[in-house]
Amino acid sequence: MRIAHLLAIATLAFPTAAAADPGFLERFDGSFRGTGSVQREQDTSPRRVTCRVEGSQVSENRLRIAGTCRAAVIVRREIGAEIRFDPASGRFAGSYTGSTKGISRLTNGRLQGDTLTFTLTYPVTVHGDRTATMTIRNTGGGTFSLVVTDDVDGTPRRTSDITLRRS
């Protein structure tokens, strides 16, 4: 075998540590406002919400998003995510606050282009199981979306769908 082939095989077998795309995480710095819908387990249709959040890149590989969402005038819920990137595995993980059921775990996070996708695990059963998918998309134009997709009665449904714009 040629040396070039051996080097290529070694590179694939022993990937080097990666860093989170700093440009991607920086997109969340600042204040954001937006609207969307949230499907509570006991409701037959989604509720319209308005939200305000603050985003900050805590370190090179950590992101914090924290704020509140309101439905009608009297219902207020904390919303947020703590996300960290593990350079050794190339994966993202963290926690999500937003459900009345408590803080959910975010695991198996993968960044593909402008979209970060996680397995979301609720602390208790929601819609018949404990898992869903969370997708955070930020194309860099001052807007990002946060979507939770869960199986509801055997059909994938967006149970949270919020779009936020830099304010």
mmCIF file of the C-alpha atoms, coordinates in Angstrom:
data_MODEL
# 
_entry.id   MODEL 
# 
loop_
_atom_site.group_PDB 
_atom_site.id 
_atom_site.type_symbol 
_atom_site.label_atom_id 
_atom_site.label_alt_id 
_atom_site.label_comp_id 
_atom_site.label_asym_id 
_atom_site.label_entity_id 
_atom_site.label_seq_id 
_atom_site.pdbx_PDB_ins_code 
_atom_site.Cartn_x 
_atom_site.Cartn_y 
_atom_site.Cartn_z 
_atom_site.occupancy 
_atom_site.B_iso_or_equiv 
_atom_site.pdbx_formal_charge 
_atom_site.auth_seq_id 
_atom_site.auth_comp_id 
_atom_site.auth_asym_id 
_atom_site.auth_atom_id 
_atom_site.pdbx_PDB_model_num 
ATOM 1   C CA . MET A 1 1   ? 0.000   0.000  0.000  1.00 0.00 ? 1   MET A CA 1 
ATOM 2   C CA . ARG A 1 2   ? 1.074   3.502  -0.587 1.00 0.00 ? 2   ARG A CA 1 
ATOM 3   C CA . ILE A 1 3   ? 1.711   5.857  2.298  1.00 0.00 ? 3   ILE A CA 1 
ATOM 4   C CA . ALA A 1 4   ? -1.181  8.080  1.182  1.00 0.00 ? 4   ALA A CA 1 
ATOM 5   C CA . HIS A 1 5   ? -3.577  5.123  1.462  1.00 0.00 ? 5   HIS A CA 1 
ATOM 6   C CA . LEU A 1 6   ? -2.284  4.248  4.915  1.00 0.00 ? 6   LEU A CA 1 
ATOM 7   C CA . LEU A 1 7   ? -2.699  7.856  6.065  1.00 0.00 ? 7   LEU A CA 1 
ATOM 8   C CA . ALA A 1 8   ? -6.259  7.958  4.709  1.00 0.00 ? 8   ALA A CA 1 
ATOM 9   C CA . ILE A 1 9   ? -7.139  4.743  6.539  1.00 0.00 ? 9   ILE A CA 1 
ATOM 10  C CA . ALA A 1 10  ? -5.553  6.017  9.769  1.00 0.00 ? 10  ALA A CA 1 
ATOM 11  C CA . THR A 1 11  ? -7.508  9.276  9.508  1.00 0.00 ? 11  THR A CA 1 
ATOM 12  C CA . LEU A 1 12  ? -10.793 7.395  9.171  1.00 0.00 ? 12  LEU A CA 1 
ATOM 13  C CA . ALA A 1 13  ? -9.976  4.955  11.947 1.00 0.00 ? 13  ALA A CA 1 
ATOM 14  C CA . PHE A 1 14  ? -8.769  7.618  14.392 1.00 0.00 ? 14  PHE A CA 1 
ATOM 15  C CA . PRO A 1 15  ? -10.697 10.847 13.827 1.00 0.00 ? 15  PRO A CA 1 
ATOM 16  C CA . THR A 1 16  ? -9.276  13.937 15.468 1.00 0.00 ? 16  THR A CA 1 
ATOM 17  C CA . ALA A 1 17  ? -11.170 15.936 18.047 1.00 0.00 ? 17  ALA A CA 1 
ATOM 18  C CA . ALA A 1 18  ? -13.510 18.501 16.549 1.00 0.00 ? 18  ALA A CA 1 
ATOM 19  C CA . ALA A 1 19  ? -14.683 21.893 17.756 1.00 0.00 ? 19  ALA A CA 1 
ATOM 20  C CA . ALA A 1 20  ? -18.232 23.149 17.563 1.00 0.00 ? 20  ALA A CA 1 
ATOM 21  C CA . ASP A 1 21  ? -18.706 25.520 14.663 1.00 0.00 ? 21  ASP A CA 1 
ATOM 22  C CA . PRO A 1 22  ? -18.206 28.823 16.528 1.00 0.00 ? 22  PRO A CA 1 
ATOM 23  C CA . GLY A 1 23  ? -20.131 30.642 13.833 1.00 0.00 ? 23  GLY A CA 1 
ATOM 24  C CA . PHE A 1 24  ? -23.175 28.460 14.487 1.00 0.00 ? 24  PHE A CA 1 
ATOM 25  C CA . LEU A 1 25  ? -23.188 28.915 18.269 1.00 0.00 ? 25  LEU A CA 1 
ATOM 26  C CA . GLU A 1 26  ? -22.600 32.684 17.959 1.00 0.00 ? 26  GLU A CA 1 
ATOM 27  C CA . ARG A 1 27  ? -25.831 32.970 15.969 1.00 0.00 ? 27  ARG A CA 1 
ATOM 28  C CA . PHE A 1 28  ? -27.767 32.554 19.219 1.00 0.00 ? 28  PHE A CA 1 
ATOM 29  C CA . ASP A 1 29  ? -26.130 35.476 21.068 1.00 0.00 ? 29  ASP A CA 1 
ATOM 30  C CA . GLY A 1 30  ? -28.592 38.229 21.941 1.00 0.00 ? 30  GLY A CA 1 
ATOM 31  C CA . SER A 1 31  ? -32.269 38.874 22.570 1.00 0.00 ? 31  SER A CA 1 
ATOM 32  C CA . PHE A 1 32  ? -34.977 37.192 20.515 1.00 0.00 ? 32  PHE A CA 1 
ATOM 33  C CA . ARG A 1 33  ? -38.772 37.472 20.351 1.00 0.00 ? 33  ARG A CA 1 
ATOM 34  C CA . GLY A 1 34  ? -41.227 35.329 18.483 1.00 0.00 ? 34  GLY A CA 1 
ATOM 35  C CA . THR A 1 35  ? -44.414 33.344 18.226 1.00 0.00 ? 35  THR A CA 1 
ATOM 36  C CA . GLY A 1 36  ? -45.486 29.804 17.669 1.00 0.00 ? 36  GLY A CA 1 
ATOM 37  C CA . SER A 1 37  ? -47.666 26.999 18.926 1.00 0.00 ? 37  SER A CA 1 
ATOM 38  C CA . VAL A 1 38  ? -47.428 24.459 21.724 1.00 0.00 ? 38  VAL A CA 1 
ATOM 39  C CA . GLN A 1 39  ? -49.514 21.278 21.989 1.00 0.00 ? 39  GLN A CA 1 
ATOM 40  C CA . ARG A 1 40  ? -50.117 20.339 25.596 1.00 0.00 ? 40  ARG A CA 1 
ATOM 41  C CA . GLU A 1 41  ? -50.901 16.684 26.198 1.00 0.00 ? 41  GLU A CA 1 
ATOM 42  C CA . GLN A 1 42  ? -54.365 17.390 27.626 1.00 0.00 ? 42  GLN A CA 1 
ATOM 43  C CA . ASP A 1 43  ? -55.422 19.852 24.876 1.00 0.00 ? 43  ASP A CA 1 
ATOM 44  C CA . THR A 1 44  ? -57.049 18.834 21.593 1.00 0.00 ? 44  THR A CA 1 
ATOM 45  C CA . SER A 1 45  ? -55.443 21.690 19.642 1.00 0.00 ? 45  SER A CA 1 
ATOM 46  C CA . PRO A 1 46  ? -52.219 23.706 19.967 1.00 0.00 ? 46  PRO A CA 1 
ATOM 47  C CA . ARG A 1 47  ? -52.062 26.980 21.875 1.00 0.00 ? 47  ARG A CA 1 
ATOM 48  C CA . ARG A 1 48  ? -50.587 30.103 20.322 1.00 0.00 ? 48  ARG A CA 1 
ATOM 49  C CA . VAL A 1 49  ? -47.649 31.462 22.318 1.00 0.00 ? 49  VAL A CA 1 
ATOM 50  C CA . THR A 1 50  ? -45.431 34.546 22.296 1.00 0.00 ? 50  THR A CA 1 
ATOM 51  C CA . CYS A 1 51  ? -41.891 34.136 23.563 1.00 0.00 ? 51  CYS A CA 1 
ATOM 52  C CA . ARG A 1 52  ? -38.833 36.132 24.602 1.00 0.00 ? 52  ARG A CA 1 
ATOM 53  C CA . VAL A 1 53  ? -35.428 34.543 25.103 1.00 0.00 ? 53  VAL A CA 1 
ATOM 54  C CA . GLU A 1 54  ? -31.805 35.525 25.644 1.00 0.00 ? 54  GLU A CA 1 
ATOM 55  C CA . GLY A 1 55  ? -29.099 33.478 24.025 1.00 0.00 ? 55  GLY A CA 1 
ATOM 56  C CA . SER A 1 56  ? -25.444 33.398 24.994 1.00 0.00 ? 56  SER A CA 1 
ATOM 57  C CA . GLN A 1 57  ? -22.441 31.348 24.061 1.00 0.00 ? 57  GLN A CA 1 
ATOM 58  C CA . VAL A 1 58  ? -21.142 30.554 27.554 1.00 0.00 ? 58  VAL A CA 1 
ATOM 59  C CA . SER A 1 59  ? -17.868 29.098 26.253 1.00 0.00 ? 59  SER A CA 1 
ATOM 60  C CA . GLU A 1 60  ? -16.431 27.830 22.993 1.00 0.00 ? 60  GLU A CA 1 
ATOM 61  C CA . ASN A 1 61  ? -18.540 24.673 23.223 1.00 0.00 ? 61  ASN A CA 1 
ATOM 62  C CA . ARG A 1 62  ? -21.526 25.714 25.388 1.00 0.00 ? 62  ARG A CA 1 
ATOM 63  C CA . LEU A 1 63  ? -24.712 27.582 24.581 1.00 0.00 ? 63  LEU A CA 1 
ATOM 64  C CA . ARG A 1 64  ? -27.465 28.810 26.906 1.00 0.00 ? 64  ARG A CA 1 
ATOM 65  C CA . ILE A 1 65  ? -30.924 29.954 25.795 1.00 0.00 ? 65  ILE A CA 1 
ATOM 66  C CA . ALA A 1 66  ? -33.342 31.145 28.509 1.00 0.00 ? 66  ALA A CA 1 
ATOM 67  C CA . GLY A 1 67  ? -36.630 33.016 28.569 1.00 0.00 ? 67  GLY A CA 1 
ATOM 68  C CA . THR A 1 68  ? -40.395 32.738 28.816 1.00 0.00 ? 68  THR A CA 1 
ATOM 69  C CA . CYS A 1 69  ? -43.388 31.984 26.644 1.00 0.00 ? 69  CYS A CA 1 
ATOM 70  C CA . ARG A 1 70  ? -46.944 33.185 27.230 1.00 0.00 ? 70  ARG A CA 1 
ATOM 71  C CA . ALA A 1 71  ? -50.253 31.721 26.118 1.00 0.00 ? 71  ALA A CA 1 
ATOM 72  C CA . ALA A 1 72  ? -53.160 34.126 26.532 1.00 0.00 ? 72  ALA A CA 1 
ATOM 73  C CA . VAL A 1 73  ? -52.539 36.674 29.266 1.00 0.00 ? 73  VAL A CA 1 
ATOM 74  C CA . ILE A 1 74  ? -52.274 34.474 32.339 1.00 0.00 ? 74  ILE A CA 1 
ATOM 75  C CA . VAL A 1 75  ? -50.274 31.392 31.321 1.00 0.00 ? 75  VAL A CA 1 
ATOM 76  C CA . ARG A 1 76  ? -46.499 31.859 31.518 1.00 0.00 ? 76  ARG A CA 1 
ATOM 77  C CA . ARG A 1 77  ? -43.880 29.130 31.129 1.00 0.00 ? 77  ARG A CA 1 
ATOM 78  C CA . GLU A 1 78  ? -40.091 29.169 31.401 1.00 0.00 ? 78  GLU A CA 1 
ATOM 79  C CA . ILE A 1 79  ? -38.351 27.994 28.249 1.00 0.00 ? 79  ILE A CA 1 
ATOM 80  C CA . GLY A 1 80  ? -34.695 27.294 27.653 1.00 0.00 ? 80  GLY A CA 1 
ATOM 81  C CA . ALA A 1 81  ? -31.901 25.000 26.624 1.00 0.00 ? 81  ALA A CA 1 
ATOM 82  C CA . GLU A 1 82  ? -28.414 24.287 27.924 1.00 0.00 ? 82  GLU A CA 1 
ATOM 83  C CA . ILE A 1 83  ? -26.408 22.803 25.072 1.00 0.00 ? 83  ILE A CA 1 
ATOM 84  C CA . ARG A 1 84  ? -22.831 21.580 25.109 1.00 0.00 ? 84  ARG A CA 1 
ATOM 85  C CA . PHE A 1 85  ? -20.634 20.181 22.374 1.00 0.00 ? 85  PHE A CA 1 
ATOM 86  C CA . ASP A 1 86  ? -18.261 17.291 23.073 1.00 0.00 ? 86  ASP A CA 1 
ATOM 87  C CA . PRO A 1 87  ? -15.255 17.653 20.752 1.00 0.00 ? 87  PRO A CA 1 
ATOM 88  C CA . ALA A 1 88  ? -14.177 14.040 21.376 1.00 0.00 ? 88  ALA A CA 1 
ATOM 89  C CA . SER A 1 89  ? -17.430 12.529 20.093 1.00 0.00 ? 89  SER A CA 1 
ATOM 90  C CA . GLY A 1 90  ? -18.530 15.324 17.766 1.00 0.00 ? 90  GLY A CA 1 
ATOM 91  C CA . ARG A 1 91  ? -21.970 15.247 19.428 1.00 0.00 ? 91  ARG A CA 1 
ATOM 92  C CA . PHE A 1 92  ? -24.143 17.770 21.225 1.00 0.00 ? 92  PHE A CA 1 
ATOM 93  C CA . ALA A 1 93  ? -26.095 17.112 24.442 1.00 0.00 ? 93  ALA A CA 1 
ATOM 94  C CA . GLY A 1 94  ? -27.815 19.084 27.173 1.00 0.00 ? 94  GLY A CA 1 
ATOM 95  C CA . SER A 1 95  ? -31.179 19.847 28.702 1.00 0.00 ? 95  SER A CA 1 
ATOM 96  C CA . TYR A 1 96  ? -34.439 21.505 27.682 1.00 0.00 ? 96  TYR A CA 1 
ATOM 97  C CA . THR A 1 97  ? -36.870 23.420 29.871 1.00 0.00 ? 97  THR A CA 1 
ATOM 98  C CA . GLY A 1 98  ? -40.363 24.059 28.561 1.00 0.00 ? 98  GLY A CA 1 
ATOM 99  C CA . SER A 1 99  ? -42.619 21.156 29.432 1.00 0.00 ? 99  SER A CA 1 
ATOM 100 C CA . THR A 1 100 ? -44.817 21.186 32.520 1.00 0.00 ? 100 THR A CA 1 
ATOM 101 C CA . LYS A 1 101 ? -43.419 17.694 33.134 1.00 0.00 ? 101 LYS A CA 1 
ATOM 102 C CA . GLY A 1 102 ? -39.968 18.984 34.095 1.00 0.00 ? 102 GLY A CA 1 
ATOM 103 C CA . ILE A 1 103 ? -36.519 19.293 32.562 1.00 0.00 ? 103 ILE A CA 1 
ATOM 104 C CA . SER A 1 104 ? -35.898 17.017 29.577 1.00 0.00 ? 104 SER A CA 1 
ATOM 105 C CA . ARG A 1 105 ? -32.578 15.529 28.451 1.00 0.00 ? 105 ARG A CA 1 
ATOM 106 C CA . LEU A 1 106 ? -31.156 16.258 25.005 1.00 0.00 ? 106 LEU A CA 1 
ATOM 107 C CA . THR A 1 107 ? -28.865 13.539 23.631 1.00 0.00 ? 107 THR A CA 1 
ATOM 108 C CA . ASN A 1 108 ? -27.371 12.314 20.346 1.00 0.00 ? 108 ASN A CA 1 
ATOM 109 C CA . GLY A 1 109 ? -27.254 15.868 18.996 1.00 0.00 ? 109 GLY A CA 1 
ATOM 110 C CA . ARG A 1 110 ? -25.930 16.244 15.467 1.00 0.00 ? 110 ARG A CA 1 
ATOM 111 C CA . LEU A 1 111 ? -25.316 19.444 13.540 1.00 0.00 ? 111 LEU A CA 1 
ATOM 112 C CA . GLN A 1 112 ? -25.977 19.143 9.820  1.00 0.00 ? 112 GLN A CA 1 
ATOM 113 C CA . GLY A 1 113 ? -25.646 22.455 8.032  1.00 0.00 ? 113 GLY A CA 1 
ATOM 114 C CA . ASP A 1 114 ? -27.879 24.934 9.880  1.00 0.00 ? 114 ASP A CA 1 
ATOM 115 C CA . THR A 1 115 ? -29.884 22.299 11.761 1.00 0.00 ? 115 THR A CA 1 
ATOM 116 C CA . LEU A 1 116 ? -29.142 20.750 15.155 1.00 0.00 ? 116 LEU A CA 1 
ATOM 117 C CA . THR A 1 117 ? -31.227 17.630 15.884 1.00 0.00 ? 117 THR A CA 1 
ATOM 118 C CA . PHE A 1 118 ? -31.545 15.894 19.283 1.00 0.00 ? 118 PHE A CA 1 
ATOM 119 C CA . THR A 1 119 ? -33.288 12.966 20.890 1.00 0.00 ? 119 THR A CA 1 
ATOM 120 C CA . LEU A 1 120 ? -35.416 14.579 23.618 1.00 0.00 ? 120 LEU A CA 1 
ATOM 121 C CA . THR A 1 121 ? -36.213 12.432 26.663 1.00 0.00 ? 121 THR A CA 1 
ATOM 122 C CA . TYR A 1 122 ? -38.974 13.650 28.983 1.00 0.00 ? 122 TYR A CA 1 
ATOM 123 C CA . PRO A 1 123 ? -38.682 12.884 32.724 1.00 0.00 ? 123 PRO A CA 1 
ATOM 124 C CA . VAL A 1 124 ? -42.113 11.157 32.582 1.00 0.00 ? 124 VAL A CA 1 
ATOM 125 C CA . THR A 1 125 ? -44.405 9.675  29.929 1.00 0.00 ? 125 THR A CA 1 
ATOM 126 C CA . VAL A 1 126 ? -45.792 12.260 27.468 1.00 0.00 ? 126 VAL A CA 1 
ATOM 127 C CA . HIS A 1 127 ? -48.072 11.295 24.536 1.00 0.00 ? 127 HIS A CA 1 
ATOM 128 C CA . GLY A 1 128 ? -47.600 7.606  25.397 1.00 0.00 ? 128 GLY A CA 1 
ATOM 129 C CA . ASP A 1 129 ? -43.797 7.447  25.674 1.00 0.00 ? 129 ASP A CA 1 
ATOM 130 C CA . ARG A 1 130 ? -40.826 9.423  26.968 1.00 0.00 ? 130 ARG A CA 1 
ATOM 131 C CA . THR A 1 131 ? -39.020 10.378 23.743 1.00 0.00 ? 131 THR A CA 1 
ATOM 132 C CA . ALA A 1 132 ? -39.424 12.966 21.002 1.00 0.00 ? 132 ALA A CA 1 
ATOM 133 C CA . THR A 1 133 ? -37.180 14.790 18.535 1.00 0.00 ? 133 THR A CA 1 
ATOM 134 C CA . MET A 1 134 ? -36.032 18.386 18.992 1.00 0.00 ? 134 MET A CA 1 
ATOM 135 C CA . THR A 1 135 ? -34.773 20.367 16.019 1.00 0.00 ? 135 THR A CA 1 
ATOM 136 C CA . ILE A 1 136 ? -33.129 23.780 16.315 1.00 0.00 ? 136 ILE A CA 1 
ATOM 137 C CA . ARG A 1 137 ? -32.533 25.536 12.997 1.00 0.00 ? 137 ARG A CA 1 
ATOM 138 C CA . ASN A 1 138 ? -30.573 28.771 12.657 1.00 0.00 ? 138 ASN A CA 1 
ATOM 139 C CA . THR A 1 139 ? -29.583 29.940 9.177  1.00 0.00 ? 139 THR A CA 1 
ATOM 140 C CA . GLY A 1 140 ? -27.708 32.953 10.516 1.00 0.00 ? 140 GLY A CA 1 
ATOM 141 C CA . GLY A 1 141 ? -30.107 35.693 9.441  1.00 0.00 ? 141 GLY A CA 1 
ATOM 142 C CA . GLY A 1 142 ? -31.155 36.638 12.989 1.00 0.00 ? 142 GLY A CA 1 
ATOM 143 C CA . THR A 1 143 ? -33.944 34.048 13.158 1.00 0.00 ? 143 THR A CA 1 
ATOM 144 C CA . PHE A 1 144 ? -34.073 30.565 14.635 1.00 0.00 ? 144 PHE A CA 1 
ATOM 145 C CA . SER A 1 145 ? -36.745 27.930 15.097 1.00 0.00 ? 145 SER A CA 1 
ATOM 146 C CA . LEU A 1 146 ? -37.240 25.388 17.821 1.00 0.00 ? 146 LEU A CA 1 
ATOM 147 C CA . VAL A 1 147 ? -39.445 22.399 16.945 1.00 0.00 ? 147 VAL A CA 1 
ATOM 148 C CA . VAL A 1 148 ? -40.379 19.353 19.026 1.00 0.00 ? 148 VAL A CA 1 
ATOM 149 C CA . THR A 1 149 ? -41.872 16.460 17.070 1.00 0.00 ? 149 THR A CA 1 
ATOM 150 C CA . ASP A 1 150 ? -43.565 13.642 18.987 1.00 0.00 ? 150 ASP A CA 1 
ATOM 151 C CA . ASP A 1 151 ? -45.723 10.652 18.080 1.00 0.00 ? 151 ASP A CA 1 
ATOM 152 C CA . VAL A 1 152 ? -49.278 11.494 19.092 1.00 0.00 ? 152 VAL A CA 1 
ATOM 153 C CA . ASP A 1 153 ? -51.702 8.599  18.616 1.00 0.00 ? 153 ASP A CA 1 
ATOM 154 C CA . GLY A 1 154 ? -49.200 6.955  16.266 1.00 0.00 ? 154 GLY A CA 1 
ATOM 155 C CA . THR A 1 155 ? -48.731 10.014 14.049 1.00 0.00 ? 155 THR A CA 1 
ATOM 156 C CA . PRO A 1 156 ? -45.681 12.332 14.133 1.00 0.00 ? 156 PRO A CA 1 
ATOM 157 C CA . ARG A 1 157 ? -46.884 15.792 15.192 1.00 0.00 ? 157 ARG A CA 1 
ATOM 158 C CA . ARG A 1 158 ? -45.138 19.070 15.931 1.00 0.00 ? 158 ARG A CA 1 
ATOM 159 C CA . THR A 1 159 ? -45.970 19.541 19.595 1.00 0.00 ? 159 THR A CA 1 
ATOM 160 C CA . SER A 1 160 ? -43.898 22.745 19.827 1.00 0.00 ? 160 SER A CA 1 
ATOM 161 C CA . ASP A 1 161 ? -43.117 25.004 16.890 1.00 0.00 ? 161 ASP A CA 1 
ATOM 162 C CA . ILE A 1 162 ? -41.634 28.390 17.779 1.00 0.00 ? 162 ILE A CA 1 
ATOM 163 C CA . THR A 1 163 ? -39.836 30.876 15.546 1.00 0.00 ? 163 THR A CA 1 
ATOM 164 C CA . LEU A 1 164 ? -37.766 33.629 17.167 1.00 0.00 ? 164 LEU A CA 1 
ATOM 165 C CA . ARG A 1 165 ? -36.227 36.760 15.638 1.00 0.00 ? 165 ARG A CA 1 
ATOM 166 C CA . ARG A 1 166 ? -33.416 38.928 16.976 1.00 0.00 ? 166 ARG A CA 1 
ATOM 167 C CA . SER A 1 167 ? -34.918 41.943 18.744 1.00 0.00 ? 167 SER A CA 1 
# 
